[in-house]
Amino acid sequence: MFNPLKQGAAIKKMYDIQRALSSENITVEKNGVVIVISGDQKIKTLETNGKSDDDIKEAVNEAIKKSFEKGYGGHDSDKDGHPDA
């Protein structure tokens, strides 16, 4: 039977997990490129050879967001980016 209290608790738990993930950052430095990405898959910093590349950062973040909206986030996909059947 549908229990709105359990559903509310589950939504709160998901929100808490998302908030915790967004506060975690991973930094990768390779070949003059520095990327800082949060646990919720948002690029916080993108630099090449010490120069900020905000246009690229914004474009990549938008692409990631759209891929999640289409349901591709967190799923295995084939070489064309389509979810495996």
N, C-alpha and C positions, 0 to 999 in steps of 0.2 A: 504494500500500500504506500502511496506517496506521502512522505513526511516532510513538510516544508522546513521544519527545524533542522533535520539532518541535511537537507539541501543547503540551507543557509550556512551551516557549519562547514560543509564541504567547500562552498564558495569562499568563505573566510580563510580556510586552510590554503586554497589555491592562491588567493591574494597574498597571504603571508609568504608563501614559497616564492612567488614572483617578486615580491619586494626584497626578499633575501638574495635571490639571484641577481637582481639589478644592482645590488650593492657590492657584489664580487666583481673584480676586474682581473683580466688576464692581459699581460703585456708580452708582445713578441717583437724582437728586434732582429732584423735580418737584411743584410746587404744594403744598409743605409735607410731601410724602411722601419718605422716604428708604428705598431698598431696596438691600441688599447681597446679591448672589447669587454663588455659586461657579460655577466652570466646569463642575462636574458637576450643575448645576441644583438646588442646595439653597439655600434662602433662609437667609442668616445673620442678617440684621437687617431688621426692618420697623418703621419709625417713622412716625407721623403727628403733625405739629405738635410734634415733640420728644418725643412719648410713645411708648414701646415697645408694639407690638401683638403680643405673643407668641402669643396665641390664634389670630390670623389667620395668623401665620407658620407655626405648627404645622399648621393646617388646609390651607394651600396646599402645604406640603411633602408632606403625606400624599396630597393629590390628585395631585401630580406623580409621586410614587412609584407610586400605583395606575395612573396612565396608562401608565407604563413597563412595569409588570407585565402590563398588557393588550396591550402591543405597540404602543401609540400613539406612544411617544417616538421622535422622529427621522423620522417619516413624515409626508408630506403628508396632510391630512385635509379632508373636506368641511365645510360649515358646521355640521353636526350633530356634529362631532368624530369621525366614523367614518373609518377609513383609506380613501383613494381606491383603487378597484379597478384 
